[in-house]
Amino acid sequence: MTTERLIRIIAGSLLLLSLALAIPASPIYISQWFFALTAFVAANLLQSGVSRWCLMEDILVKLGVRRGGVHD
């Protein structure tokens, strides 16, 4: 698995989890403050798309994950 694929999996999982924790109708609701995590992940996705730099990618590479995109 490559860094790009793992980043998508991690970001998607964090977004879904933060929404589940922030929406009052959810069975695992904790606090609406978890919307801040949703916004943080979205802002990081936007920043990495514009700047072409992603801290999560650097972390994954240091952990030994192969660098690359989906079509490599």
CHARMM internal coordinates of N, CA and C (Angstrom, degrees):
IC EDIT
DIST 1 N 1 CA 1.4511
DIST 1 CA 1 C 1.5308
ANGL 1 N 1 CA 1 C 107.84
DIST 1 C 2 N 1.3157
ANGL 1 CA 1 C 2 N 116.36
DIHE 1 N 1 CA 1 C 2 N 141.88
DIST 2 N 2 CA 1.4630
ANGL 1 C 2 N 2 CA 120.96
DIHE 1 CA 1 C 2 N 2 CA -177.19
DIST 2 CA 2 C 1.5312
ANGL 2 N 2 CA 2 C 110.91
DIHE 1 C 2 N 2 CA 2 C -99.29
DIST 2 C 3 N 1.3311
ANGL 2 CA 2 C 3 N 115.02
DIHE 2 N 2 CA 2 C 3 N 169.05
DIST 3 N 3 CA 1.4663
ANGL 2 C 3 N 3 CA 120.42
DIHE 2 CA 2 C 3 N 3 CA -178.41
DIST 3 CA 3 C 1.5222
ANGL 3 N 3 CA 3 C 111.73
DIHE 2 C 3 N 3 CA 3 C -61.38
DIST 3 C 4 N 1.3282
ANGL 3 CA 3 C 4 N 117.26
DIHE 3 N 3 CA 3 C 4 N -42.44
DIST 4 N 4 CA 1.4640
ANGL 3 C 4 N 4 CA 118.93
DIHE 3 CA 3 C 4 N 4 CA -176.90
DIST 4 CA 4 C 1.5307
ANGL 4 N 4 CA 4 C 111.37
DIHE 3 C 4 N 4 CA 4 C -61.59
DIST 4 C 5 N 1.3180
ANGL 4 CA 4 C 5 N 115.79
DIHE 4 N 4 CA 4 C 5 N -42.14
DIST 5 N 5 CA 1.4698
ANGL 4 C 5 N 5 CA 119.59
DIHE 4 CA 4 C 5 N 5 CA -179.78
DIST 5 CA 5 C 1.5319
ANGL 5 N 5 CA 5 C 110.85
DIHE 4 C 5 N 5 CA 5 C -66.27
DIST 5 C 6 N 1.3328
ANGL 5 CA 5 C 6 N 116.80
DIHE 5 N 5 CA 5 C 6 N -42.69
DIST 6 N 6 CA 1.4707
ANGL 5 C 6 N 6 CA 120.27
DIHE 5 CA 5 C 6 N 6 CA 178.75
DIST 6 CA 6 C 1.5235
ANGL 6 N 6 CA 6 C 111.66
DIHE 5 C 6 N 6 CA 6 C -65.05
DIST 6 C 7 N 1.3346
ANGL 6 CA 6 C 7 N 116.97
DIHE 6 N 6 CA 6 C 7 N -38.27
DIST 7 N 7 CA 1.4684
ANGL 6 C 7 N 7 CA 120.29
DIHE 6 CA 6 C 7 N 7 CA 178.52
DIST 7 CA 7 C 1.5256
ANGL 7 N 7 CA 7 C 110.12
DIHE 6 C 7 N 7 CA 7 C -61.46
DIST 7 C 8 N 1.3194
ANGL 7 CA 7 C 8 N 116.99
DIHE 7 N 7 CA 7 C 8 N -42.41
DIST 8 N 8 CA 1.4728
ANGL 7 C 8 N 8 CA 120.24
DIHE 7 CA 7 C 8 N 8 CA 178.46
DIST 8 CA 8 C 1.5196
ANGL 8 N 8 CA 8 C 111.38
DIHE 7 C 8 N 8 CA 8 C -63.96
DIST 8 C 9 N 1.3258
ANGL 8 CA 8 C 9 N 116.34
DIHE 8 N 8 CA 8 C 9 N -40.94
DIST 9 N 9 CA 1.4659
ANGL 8 C 9 N 9 CA 120.57
DIHE 8 CA 8 C 9 N 9 CA 179.24
DIST 9 CA 9 C 1.5282
ANGL 9 N 9 CA 9 C 110.60
DIHE 8 C 9 N 9 CA 9 C -65.49
DIST 9 C 10 N 1.3330
ANGL 9 CA 9 C 10 N 117.22
DIHE 9 N 9 CA 9 C 10 N -45.33
DIST 10 N 10 CA 1.4677
ANGL 9 C 10 N 10 CA 121.71
DIHE 9 CA 9 C 10 N 10 CA -179.50
DIST 10 CA 10 C 1.5245
ANGL 10 N 10 CA 10 C 110.79
DIHE 9 C 10 N 10 CA 10 C -64.37
DIST 10 C 11 N 1.3421
ANGL 10 CA 10 C 11 N 116.91
DIHE 10 N 10 CA 10 C 11 N -47.68
DIST 11 N 11 CA 1.4659
ANGL 10 C 11 N 11 CA 120.48
DIHE 10 CA 10 C 11 N 11 CA -178.70
DIST 11 CA 11 C 1.5321
ANGL 11 N 11 CA 11 C 110.88
DIHE 10 C 11 N 11 CA 11 C -62.66
DIST 11 C 12 N 1.3196
ANGL 11 CA 11 C 12 N 116.84
DIHE 11 N 11 CA 11 C 12 N -45.74
DIST 12 N 12 CA 1.4656
ANGL 11 C 12 N 12 CA 119.93
DIHE 11 CA 11 C 12 N 12 CA 178.96
DIST 12 CA 12 C 1.5151
ANGL 12 N 12 CA 12 C 112.55
DIHE 11 C 12 N 12 CA 12 C -61.84
DIST 12 C 13 N 1.3268
ANGL 12 CA 12 C 13 N 116.22
DIHE 12 N 12 CA 12 C 13 N -41.35
DIST 13 N 13 CA 1.4717
ANGL 12 C 13 N 13 CA 120.44
DIHE 12 CA 12 C 13 N 13 CA 178.94
DIST 13 CA 13 C 1.5241
ANGL 13 N 13 CA 13 C 111.52
DIHE 12 C 13 N 13 CA 13 C -64.86
DIST 13 C 14 N 1.3321
ANGL 13 CA 13 C 14 N 116.49
DIHE 13 N 13 CA 13 C 14 N -43.56
DIST 14 N 14 CA 1.4720
ANGL 13 C 14 N 14 CA 119.80
DIHE 13 CA 13 C 14 N 14 CA 178.72
DIST 14 CA 14 C 1.5244
ANGL 14 N 14 CA 14 C 111.50
DIHE 13 C 14 N 14 CA 14 C -64.07
DIST 14 C 15 N 1.3323
ANGL 14 CA 14 C 15 N 116.79
DIHE 14 N 14 CA 14 C 15 N -39.69
DIST 15 N 15 CA 1.4624
ANGL 14 C 15 N 15 CA 119.52
DIHE 14 CA 14 C 15 N 15 CA 178.85
DIST 15 CA 15 C 1.5309
ANGL 15 N 15 CA 15 C 111.32
DIHE 14 C 15 N 15 CA 15 C -63.97
DIST 15 C 16 N 1.3273
ANGL 15 CA 15 C 16 N 116.74
DIHE 15 N 15 CA 15 C 16 N -47.07
DIST 16 N 16 CA 1.4687
ANGL 15 C 16 N 16 CA 119.43
DIHE 15 CA 15 C 16 N 16 CA 179.86
DIST 16 CA 16 C 1.5239
ANGL 16 N 16 CA 16 C 112.05
DIHE 15 C 16 N 16 CA 16 C -64.61
DIST 16 C 17 N 1.3361
ANGL 16 CA 16 C 17 N 116.63
DIHE 16 N 16 CA 16 C 17 N -42.04
DIST 17 N 17 CA 1.4602
ANGL 16 C 17 N 17 CA 120.02
DIHE 16 CA 16 C 17 N 17 CA 178.90
DIST 17 CA 17 C 1.5285
ANGL 17 N 17 CA 17 C 111.51
DIHE 16 C 17 N 17 CA 17 C -63.66
DIST 17 C 18 N 1.3456
ANGL 17 CA 17 C 18 N 116.34
DIHE 17 N 17 CA 17 C 18 N -44.94
DIST 18 N 18 CA 1.4661
ANGL 17 C 18 N 18 CA 118.94
DIHE 17 CA 17 C 18 N 18 CA -178.60
DIST 18 CA 18 C 1.5268
ANGL 18 N 18 CA 18 C 111.32
DIHE 17 C 18 N 18 CA 18 C -65.13
DIST 18 C 19 N 1.3207
ANGL 18 CA 18 C 19 N 117.67
DIHE 18 N 18 CA 18 C 19 N -35.46
DIST 19 N 19 CA 1.4656
ANGL 18 C 19 N 19 CA 120.03
DIHE 18 CA 18 C 19 N 19 CA 176.61
DIST 19 CA 19 C 1.5263
ANGL 19 N 19 CA 19 C 110.81
DIHE 18 C 19 N 19 CA 19 C -67.54
DIST 19 C 20 N 1.3294
ANGL 19 CA 19 C 20 N 116.49
DIHE 19 N 19 CA 19 C 20 N -42.17
DIST 20 N 20 CA 1.4640
ANGL 19 C 20 N 20 CA 119.79
DIHE 19 CA 19 C 20 N 20 CA 178.61
DIST 20 CA 20 C 1.5231
ANGL 20 N 20 CA 20 C 111.59
DIHE 19 C 20 N 20 CA 20 C -62.44
DIST 20 C 21 N 1.3234
ANGL 20 CA 20 C 21 N 117.15
DIHE 20 N 20 CA 20 C 21 N -34.79
DIST 21 N 21 CA 1.4615
ANGL 20 C 21 N 21 CA 120.95
DIHE 20 CA 20 C 21 N 21 CA -179.91
DIST 21 CA 21 C 1.5265
ANGL 21 N 21 CA 21 C 112.79
DIHE 20 C 21 N 21 CA 21 C -80.08
DIST 21 C 22 N 1.3516
ANGL 21 CA 21 C 22 N 117.20
DIHE 21 N 21 CA 21 C 22 N -17.45
DIST 22 N 22 CA 1.4699
ANGL 21 C 22 N 22 CA 120.33
DIHE 21 CA 21 C 22 N 22 CA -174.83
DIST 22 CA 22 C 1.5265
ANGL 22 N 22 CA 22 C 114.63
DIHE 21 C 22 N 22 CA 22 C -103.05
DIST 22 C 23 N 1.3115
ANGL 22 CA 22 C 23 N 117.77
DIHE 22 N 22 CA 22 C 23 N -20.71
DIST 23 N 23 CA 1.4673
ANGL 22 C 23 N 23 CA 120.41
DIHE 22 CA 22 C 23 N 23 CA -176.46
DIST 23 CA 23 C 1.5331
ANGL 23 N 23 CA 23 C 109.23
DIHE 22 C 23 N 23 CA 23 C -86.61
DIST 23 C 24 N 1.3261
ANGL 23 CA 23 C 24 N 117.34
DIHE 23 N 23 CA 23 C 24 N 120.57
DIST 24 N 24 CA 1.4700
ANGL 23 C 24 N 24 CA 120.59
DIHE 23 CA 23 C 24 N 24 CA -176.08
DIST 24 CA 24 C 1.5279
ANGL 24 N 24 CA 24 C 115.17
DIHE 23 C 24 N 24 CA 24 C -56.42
DIST 24 C 25 N 1.3186
ANGL 24 CA 24 C 25 N 118.80
DIHE 24 N 24 CA 24 C 25 N -28.46
DIST 25 N 25 CA 1.4660
ANGL 24 C 25 N 25 CA 121.06
DIHE 24 CA 24 C 25 N 25 CA -179.54
DIST 25 CA 25 C 1.5263
ANGL 25 N 25 CA 25 C 112.81
DIHE 24 C 25 N 25 CA 25 C -77.52
DIST 25 C 26 N 1.3276
ANGL 25 CA 25 C 26 N 116.76
DIHE 25 N 25 CA 25 C 26 N -8.62
DIST 26 N 26 CA 1.4634
ANGL 25 C 26 N 26 CA 120.75
DIHE 25 CA 25 C 26 N 26 CA -178.15
DIST 26 CA 26 C 1.5309
ANGL 26 N 26 CA 26 C 110.86
DIHE 25 C 26 N 26 CA 26 C -73.97
DIST 26 C 27 N 1.3310
ANGL 26 CA 26 C 27 N 117.57
DIHE 26 N 26 CA 26 C 27 N 143.61
DIST 27 N 27 CA 1.4690
ANGL 26 C 27 N 27 CA 119.75
DIHE 26 CA 26 C 27 N 27 CA 178.26
DIST 27 CA 27 C 1.5386
ANGL 27 N 27 CA 27 C 113.08
DIHE 26 C 27 N 27 CA 27 C -68.90
DIST 27 C 28 N 1.3374
ANGL 27 CA 27 C 28 N 117.66
DIHE 27 N 27 CA 27 C 28 N -16.41
DIST 28 N 28 CA 1.4679
ANGL 27 C 28 N 28 CA 119.77
DIHE 27 CA 27 C 28 N 28 CA 178.93
DIST 28 CA 28 C 1.5359
ANGL 28 N 28 CA 28 C 111.05
DIHE 27 C 28 N 28 CA 28 C -111.74
DIST 28 C 29 N 1.3388
ANGL 28 CA 28 C 29 N 116.49
DIHE 28 N 28 CA 28 C 29 N 23.59
DIST 29 N 29 CA 1.4672
ANGL 28 C 29 N 29 CA 121.65
DIHE 28 CA 28 C 29 N 29 CA 179.37
DIST 29 CA 29 C 1.5289
ANGL 29 N 29 CA 29 C 110.80
DIHE 28 C 29 N 29 CA 29 C -56.30
DIST 29 C 30 N 1.3338
ANGL 29 CA 29 C 30 N 114.62
DIHE 29 N 29 CA 29 C 30 N 135.01
DIST 30 N 30 CA 1.4652
ANGL 29 C 30 N 30 CA 120.47
DIHE 29 CA 29 C 30 N 30 CA 174.71
DIST 30 CA 30 C 1.5231
ANGL 30 N 30 CA 30 C 110.20
DIHE 29 C 30 N 30 CA 30 C -120.63
DIST 30 C 31 N 1.3509
ANGL 30 CA 30 C 31 N 116.20
DIHE 30 N 30 CA 30 C 31 N -56.33
DIST 31 N 31 CA 1.4543
ANGL 30 C 31 N 31 CA 120.41
DIHE 30 CA 30 C 31 N 31 CA -177.05
DIST 31 CA 31 C 1.5243
ANGL 31 N 31 CA 31 C 109.53
DIHE 30 C 31 N 31 CA 31 C -161.16
DIST 31 C 32 N 1.3150
ANGL 31 CA 31 C 32 N 115.49
DIHE 31 N 31 CA 31 C 32 N 148.06
DIST 32 N 32 CA 1.4626
ANGL 31 C 32 N 32 CA 119.19
DIHE 31 CA 31 C 32 N 32 CA 176.78
DIST 32 CA 32 C 1.5264
ANGL 32 N 32 CA 32 C 111.87
DIHE 31 C 32 N 32 CA 32 C -71.08
DIST 32 C 33 N 1.3089
ANGL 32 CA 32 C 33 N 117.68
DIHE 32 N 32 CA 32 C 33 N -8.78
DIST 33 N 33 CA 1.4663
ANGL 32 C 33 N 33 CA 121.32
DIHE 32 CA 32 C 33 N 33 CA 175.46
DIST 33 CA 33 C 1.5273
ANGL 33 N 33 CA 33 C 111.81
DIHE 32 C 33 N 33 CA 33 C -65.43
DIST 33 C 34 N 1.3324
ANGL 33 CA 33 C 34 N 118.07
DIHE 33 N 33 CA 33 C 34 N -16.87
DIST 34 N 34 CA 1.4589
ANGL 33 C 34 N 34 CA 120.15
DIHE 33 CA 33 C 34 N 34 CA 176.68
DIST 34 CA 34 C 1.5287
ANGL 34 N 34 CA 34 C 112.10
DIHE 33 C 34 N 34 CA 34 C -68.78
DIST 34 C 35 N 1.3368
ANGL 34 CA 34 C 35 N 117.58
DIHE 34 N 34 CA 34 C 35 N -13.33
DIST 35 N 35 CA 1.4638
ANGL 34 C 35 N 35 CA 119.69
DIHE 34 CA 34 C 35 N 35 CA 171.55
DIST 35 CA 35 C 1.5280
ANGL 35 N 35 CA 35 C 110.24
DIHE 34 C 35 N 35 CA 35 C -62.31
DIST 35 C 36 N 1.3350
ANGL 35 CA 35 C 36 N 117.51
DIHE 35 N 35 CA 35 C 36 N -25.08
DIST 36 N 36 CA 1.4613
ANGL 35 C 36 N 36 CA 120.54
DIHE 35 CA 35 C 36 N 36 CA 176.67
DIST 36 CA 36 C 1.5322
ANGL 36 N 36 CA 36 C 110.48
DIHE 35 C 36 N 36 CA 36 C -63.86
DIST 36 C 37 N 1.3297
ANGL 36 CA 36 C 37 N 117.49
DIHE 36 N 36 CA 36 C 37 N -37.48
DIST 37 N 37 CA 1.4648
ANGL 36 C 37 N 37 CA 120.55
DIHE 36 CA 36 C 37 N 37 CA 176.50
DIST 37 CA 37 C 1.5302
ANGL 37 N 37 CA 37 C 110.05
DIHE 36 C 37 N 37 CA 37 C -66.22
DIST 37 C 38 N 1.3225
ANGL 37 CA 37 C 38 N 117.06
DIHE 37 N 37 CA 37 C 38 N -39.80
DIST 38 N 38 CA 1.4619
ANGL 37 C 38 N 38 CA 121.33
DIHE 37 CA 37 C 38 N 38 CA 176.32
DIST 38 CA 38 C 1.5215
ANGL 38 N 38 CA 38 C 110.14
DIHE 37 C 38 N 38 CA 38 C -57.88
DIST 38 C 39 N 1.3304
ANGL 38 CA 38 C 39 N 116.28
DIHE 38 N 38 CA 38 C 39 N -47.57
DIST 39 N 39 CA 1.4643
ANGL 38 C 39 N 39 CA 121.11
DIHE 38 CA 38 C 39 N 39 CA 179.76
DIST 39 CA 39 C 1.5294
ANGL 39 N 39 CA 39 C 111.53
DIHE 38 C 39 N 39 CA 39 C -64.84
DIST 39 C 40 N 1.3271
ANGL 39 CA 39 C 40 N 117.58
DIHE 39 N 39 CA 39 C 40 N -38.84
DIST 40 N 40 CA 1.4644
ANGL 39 C 40 N 40 CA 121.72
DIHE 39 CA 39 C 40 N 40 CA 179.75
DIST 40 CA 40 C 1.5311
ANGL 40 N 40 CA 40 C 110.88
DIHE 39 C 40 N 40 CA 40 C -63.38
DIST 40 C 41 N 1.3142
ANGL 40 CA 40 C 41 N 117.48
DIHE 40 N 40 CA 40 C 41 N -45.73
DIST 41 N 41 CA 1.4682
ANGL 40 C 41 N 41 CA 120.81
DIHE 40 CA 40 C 41 N 41 CA 179.63
DIST 41 CA 41 C 1.5331
ANGL 41 N 41 CA 41 C 109.93
DIHE 40 C 41 N 41 CA 41 C -64.34
DIST 41 C 42 N 1.3292
ANGL 41 CA 41 C 42 N 116.57
DIHE 41 N 41 CA 41 C 42 N -43.92
DIST 42 N 42 CA 1.4639
ANGL 41 C 42 N 42 CA 119.95
DIHE 41 CA 41 C 42 N 42 CA 179.46
DIST 42 CA 42 C 1.5259
ANGL 42 N 42 CA 42 C 111.20
DIHE 41 C 42 N 42 CA 42 C -62.62
DIST 42 C 43 N 1.3270
ANGL 42 CA 42 C 43 N 117.59
DIHE 42 N 42 CA 42 C 43 N -41.90
DIST 43 N 43 CA 1.4684
ANGL 42 C 43 N 43 CA 121.41
DIHE 42 CA 42 C 43 N 43 CA 178.86
DIST 43 CA 43 C 1.5314
ANGL 43 N 43 CA 43 C 110.82
DIHE 42 C 43 N 43 CA 43 C -63.99
DIST 43 C 44 N 1.3225
ANGL 43 CA 43 C 44 N 117.32
DIHE 43 N 43 CA 43 C 44 N -38.22
DIST 44 N 44 CA 1.4593
ANGL 43 C 44 N 44 CA 120.36
DIHE 43 CA 43 C 44 N 44 CA 177.94
DIST 44 CA 44 C 1.5226
ANGL 44 N 44 CA 44 C 111.66
DIHE 43 C 44 N 44 CA 44 C -68.03
DIST 44 C 45 N 1.3243
ANGL 44 CA 44 C 45 N 117.66
DIHE 44 N 44 CA 44 C 45 N -38.19
DIST 45 N 45 CA 1.4549
ANGL 44 C 45 N 45 CA 120.40
DIHE 44 CA 44 C 45 N 45 CA 175.88
DIST 45 CA 45 C 1.5248
ANGL 45 N 45 CA 45 C 110.57
DIHE 44 C 45 N 45 CA 45 C -62.88
DIST 45 C 46 N 1.3225
ANGL 45 CA 45 C 46 N 117.03
DIHE 45 N 45 CA 45 C 46 N -43.39
DIST 46 N 46 CA 1.4608
ANGL 45 C 46 N 46 CA 121.83
DIHE 45 CA 45 C 46 N 46 CA 177.85
DIST 46 CA 46 C 1.5285
ANGL 46 N 46 CA 46 C 110.62
DIHE 45 C 46 N 46 CA 46 C -62.94
DIST 46 C 47 N 1.3141
ANGL 46 CA 46 C 47 N 116.99
DIHE 46 N 46 CA 46 C 47 N -47.02
DIST 47 N 47 CA 1.4669
ANGL 46 C 47 N 47 CA 121.62
DIHE 46 CA 46 C 47 N 47 CA 179.97
DIST 47 CA 47 C 1.5186
ANGL 47 N 47 CA 47 C 111.43
DIHE 46 C 47 N 47 CA 47 C -60.68
DIST 47 C 48 N 1.3201
ANGL 47 CA 47 C 48 N 117.87
DIHE 47 N 47 CA 47 C 48 N -43.79
DIST 48 N 48 CA 1.4606
ANGL 47 C 48 N 48 CA 120.02
DIHE 47 CA 47 C 48 N 48 CA -178.28
DIST 48 CA 48 C 1.5286
ANGL 48 N 48 CA 48 C 111.27
DIHE 47 C 48 N 48 CA 48 C -69.56
DIST 48 C 49 N 1.3130
ANGL 48 CA 48 C 49 N 117.12
DIHE 48 N 48 CA 48 C 49 N -30.95
DIST 49 N 49 CA 1.4623
ANGL 48 C 49 N 49 CA 120.28
DIHE 48 CA 48 C 49 N 49 CA 176.64
DIST 49 CA 49 C 1.5135
ANGL 49 N 49 CA 49 C 112.37
DIHE 48 C 49 N 49 CA 49 C -68.59
DIST 49 C 50 N 1.3259
ANGL 49 CA 49 C 50 N 116.39
DIHE 49 N 49 CA 49 C 50 N -36.55
DIST 50 N 50 CA 1.4628
ANGL 49 C 50 N 50 CA 121.22
DIHE 49 CA 49 C 50 N 50 CA -179.05
DIST 50 CA 50 C 1.5274
ANGL 50 N 50 CA 50 C 111.20
DIHE 49 C 50 N 50 CA 50 C -79.59
DIST 50 C 51 N 1.3242
ANGL 50 CA 50 C 51 N 117.41
DIHE 50 N 50 CA 50 C 51 N -45.41
DIST 51 N 51 CA 1.4658
ANGL 50 C 51 N 51 CA 121.05
DIHE 50 CA 50 C 51 N 51 CA -173.72
DIST 51 CA 51 C 1.5259
ANGL 51 N 51 CA 51 C 113.94
DIHE 50 C 51 N 51 CA 51 C -90.16
DIST 51 C 52 N 1.3326
ANGL 51 CA 51 C 52 N 117.32
DIHE 51 N 51 CA 51 C 52 N -14.62
DIST 52 N 52 CA 1.4678
ANGL 51 C 52 N 52 CA 123.53
DIHE 51 CA 51 C 52 N 52 CA -176.08
DIST 52 CA 52 C 1.5271
ANGL 52 N 52 CA 52 C 112.36
DIHE 51 C 52 N 52 CA 52 C 61.90
DIST 52 C 53 N 1.3371
ANGL 52 CA 52 C 53 N 117.30
DIHE 52 N 52 CA 52 C 53 N 27.04
DIST 53 N 53 CA 1.4652
ANGL 52 C 53 N 53 CA 123.28
DIHE 52 CA 52 C 53 N 53 CA 174.98
DIST 53 CA 53 C 1.5186
ANGL 53 N 53 CA 53 C 108.24
DIHE 52 C 53 N 53 CA 53 C -129.17
DIST 53 C 54 N 1.3197
ANGL 53 CA 53 C 54 N 116.02
DIHE 53 N 53 CA 53 C 54 N 135.13
DIST 54 N 54 CA 1.4556
ANGL 53 C 54 N 54 CA 120.83
DIHE 53 CA 53 C 54 N 54 CA -178.39
DIST 54 CA 54 C 1.5287
ANGL 54 N 54 CA 54 C 109.20
DIHE 53 C 54 N 54 CA 54 C -137.03
DIST 54 C 55 N 1.3025
ANGL 54 CA 54 C 55 N 116.79
DIHE 54 N 54 CA 54 C 55 N 121.39
DIST 55 N 55 CA 1.4575
ANGL 54 C 55 N 55 CA 121.58
DIHE 54 CA 54 C 55 N 55 CA 179.13
DIST 55 CA 55 C 1.5219
ANGL 55 N 55 CA 55 C 110.80
DIHE 54 C 55 N 55 CA 55 C -61.99
DIST 55 C 56 N 1.3226
ANGL 55 CA 55 C 56 N 118.04
DIHE 55 N 55 CA 55 C 56 N -39.72
DIST 56 N 56 CA 1.4629
ANGL 55 C 56 N 56 CA 120.71
DIHE 55 CA 55 C 56 N 56 CA 179.40
DIST 56 CA 56 C 1.5289
ANGL 56 N 56 CA 56 C 110.63
DIHE 55 C 56 N 56 CA 56 C -60.20
DIST 56 C 57 N 1.3151
ANGL 56 CA 56 C 57 N 117.57
DIHE 56 N 56 CA 56 C 57 N -37.18
DIST 57 N 57 CA 1.4692
ANGL 56 C 57 N 57 CA 120.30
DIHE 56 CA 56 C 57 N 57 CA 177.90
DIST 57 CA 57 C 1.5240
ANGL 57 N 57 CA 57 C 110.42
DIHE 56 C 57 N 57 CA 57 C -63.40
DIST 57 C 58 N 1.3292
ANGL 57 CA 57 C 58 N 116.86
DIHE 57 N 57 CA 57 C 58 N -44.13
DIST 58 N 58 CA 1.4636
ANGL 57 C 58 N 58 CA 120.28
DIHE 57 CA 57 C 58 N 58 CA 177.64
DIST 58 CA 58 C 1.5335
ANGL 58 N 58 CA 58 C 111.33
DIHE 57 C 58 N 58 CA 58 C -60.24
DIST 58 C 59 N 1.3222
ANGL 58 CA 58 C 59 N 116.78
DIHE 58 N 58 CA 58 C 59 N -41.31
DIST 59 N 59 CA 1.4682
ANGL 58 C 59 N 59 CA 121.22
DIHE 58 CA 58 C 59 N 59 CA 179.26
DIST 59 CA 59 C 1.5237
ANGL 59 N 59 CA 59 C 110.48
DIHE 58 C 59 N 59 CA 59 C -65.03
DIST 59 C 60 N 1.3248
ANGL 59 CA 59 C 60 N 116.90
DIHE 59 N 59 CA 59 C 60 N -44.75
DIST 60 N 60 CA 1.4627
ANGL 59 C 60 N 60 CA 120.33
DIHE 59 CA 59 C 60 N 60 CA -179.38
DIST 60 CA 60 C 1.5305
ANGL 60 N 60 CA 60 C 111.47
DIHE 59 C 60 N 60 CA 60 C -64.13
DIST 60 C 61 N 1.3313
ANGL 60 CA 60 C 61 N 117.15
DIHE 60 N 60 CA 60 C 61 N -39.17
DIST 61 N 61 CA 1.4726
ANGL 60 C 61 N 61 CA 120.22
DIHE 60 CA 60 C 61 N 61 CA 178.22
DIST 61 CA 61 C 1.5224
ANGL 61 N 61 CA 61 C 110.23
DIHE 60 C 61 N 61 CA 61 C -63.49
DIST 61 C 62 N 1.3327
ANGL 61 CA 61 C 62 N 117.15
DIHE 61 N 61 CA 61 C 62 N -41.42
DIST 62 N 62 CA 1.4649
ANGL 61 C 62 N 62 CA 120.06
DIHE 61 CA 61 C 62 N 62 CA 177.92
DIST 62 CA 62 C 1.5273
ANGL 62 N 62 CA 62 C 111.86
DIHE 61 C 62 N 62 CA 62 C -65.66
DIST 62 C 63 N 1.3340
ANGL 62 CA 62 C 63 N 116.71
DIHE 62 N 62 CA 62 C 63 N -24.83
DIST 63 N 63 CA 1.4640
ANGL 62 C 63 N 63 CA 121.01
DIHE 62 CA 62 C 63 N 63 CA 176.69
DIST 63 CA 63 C 1.5289
ANGL 63 N 63 CA 63 C 112.40
DIHE 62 C 63 N 63 CA 63 C -84.34
DIST 63 C 64 N 1.3290
ANGL 63 CA 63 C 64 N 116.08
DIHE 63 N 63 CA 63 C 64 N -1.38
DIST 64 N 64 CA 1.4493
ANGL 63 C 64 N 64 CA 120.45
DIHE 63 CA 63 C 64 N 64 CA 175.49
DIST 64 CA 64 C 1.5144
ANGL 64 N 64 CA 64 C 116.46
DIHE 63 C 64 N 64 CA 64 C 98.49
DIST 64 C 65 N 1.3233
ANGL 64 CA 64 C 65 N 118.14
DIHE 64 N 64 CA 64 C 65 N 9.35
DIST 65 N 65 CA 1.4616
ANGL 64 C 65 N 65 CA 121.42
DIHE 64 CA 64 C 65 N 65 CA 178.78
DIST 65 CA 65 C 1.5286
ANGL 65 N 65 CA 65 C 108.13
DIHE 64 C 65 N 65 CA 65 C -78.20
DIST 65 C 66 N 1.3266
ANGL 65 CA 65 C 66 N 115.66
DIHE 65 N 65 CA 65 C 66 N 139.15
DIST 66 N 66 CA 1.4645
ANGL 65 C 66 N 66 CA 121.08
DIHE 65 CA 65 C 66 N 66 CA -179.56
DIST 66 CA 66 C 1.5170
ANGL 66 N 66 CA 66 C 110.12
DIHE 65 C 66 N 66 CA 66 C -68.84
DIST 66 C 67 N 1.3348
ANGL 66 CA 66 C 67 N 115.79
DIHE 66 N 66 CA 66 C 67 N 128.91
DIST 67 N 67 CA 1.4627
ANGL 66 C 67 N 67 CA 121.88
DIHE 66 CA 66 C 67 N 67 CA 178.65
DIST 67 CA 67 C 1.5227
ANGL 67 N 67 CA 67 C 108.45
DIHE 66 C 67 N 67 CA 67 C -72.06
DIST 67 C 68 N 1.2982
ANGL 67 CA 67 C 68 N 116.11
DIHE 67 N 67 CA 67 C 68 N 141.21
DIST 68 N 68 CA 1.4628
ANGL 67 C 68 N 68 CA 118.91
DIHE 67 CA 67 C 68 N 68 CA 175.91
DIST 68 CA 68 C 1.5000
ANGL 68 N 68 CA 68 C 112.47
DIHE 67 C 68 N 68 CA 68 C 157.52
DIST 68 C 69 N 1.3236
ANGL 68 CA 68 C 69 N 113.32
DIHE 68 N 68 CA 68 C 69 N 168.83
DIST 69 N 69 CA 1.4506
ANGL 68 C 69 N 69 CA 120.77
DIHE 68 CA 68 C 69 N 69 CA 179.97
DIST 69 CA 69 C 1.5068
ANGL 69 N 69 CA 69 C 111.19
DIHE 68 C 69 N 69 CA 69 C -99.52
DIST 69 C 70 N 1.3133
ANGL 69 CA 69 C 70 N 115.22
DIHE 69 N 69 CA 69 C 70 N -177.36
DIST 70 N 70 CA 1.4620
ANGL 69 C 70 N 70 CA 121.64
DIHE 69 CA 69 C 70 N 70 CA -177.24
DIST 70 CA 70 C 1.5311
ANGL 70 N 70 CA 70 C 110.27
DIHE 69 C 70 N 70 CA 70 C -66.87
DIST 70 C 71 N 1.3170
ANGL 70 CA 70 C 71 N 117.54
DIHE 70 N 70 CA 70 C 71 N -33.60
DIST 71 N 71 CA 1.4607
ANGL 70 C 71 N 71 CA 120.90
DIHE 70 CA 70 C 71 N 71 CA -174.06
DIST 71 CA 71 C 1.5212
ANGL 71 N 71 CA 71 C 113.44
DIHE 70 C 71 N 71 CA 71 C -100.51
DIST 71 C 72 N 1.3253
ANGL 71 CA 71 C 72 N 118.67
DIHE 71 N 71 CA 71 C 72 N 14.40
DIST 72 N 72 CA 1.4640
ANGL 71 C 72 N 72 CA 121.21
DIHE 71 CA 71 C 72 N 72 CA 179.00
DIST 72 CA 72 C 1.5121
ANGL 72 N 72 CA 72 C 111.72
DIHE 71 C 72 N 72 CA 72 C -79.54
END
COOR INIT
IC SEED 1 N 1 CA 1 C
IC BUILD
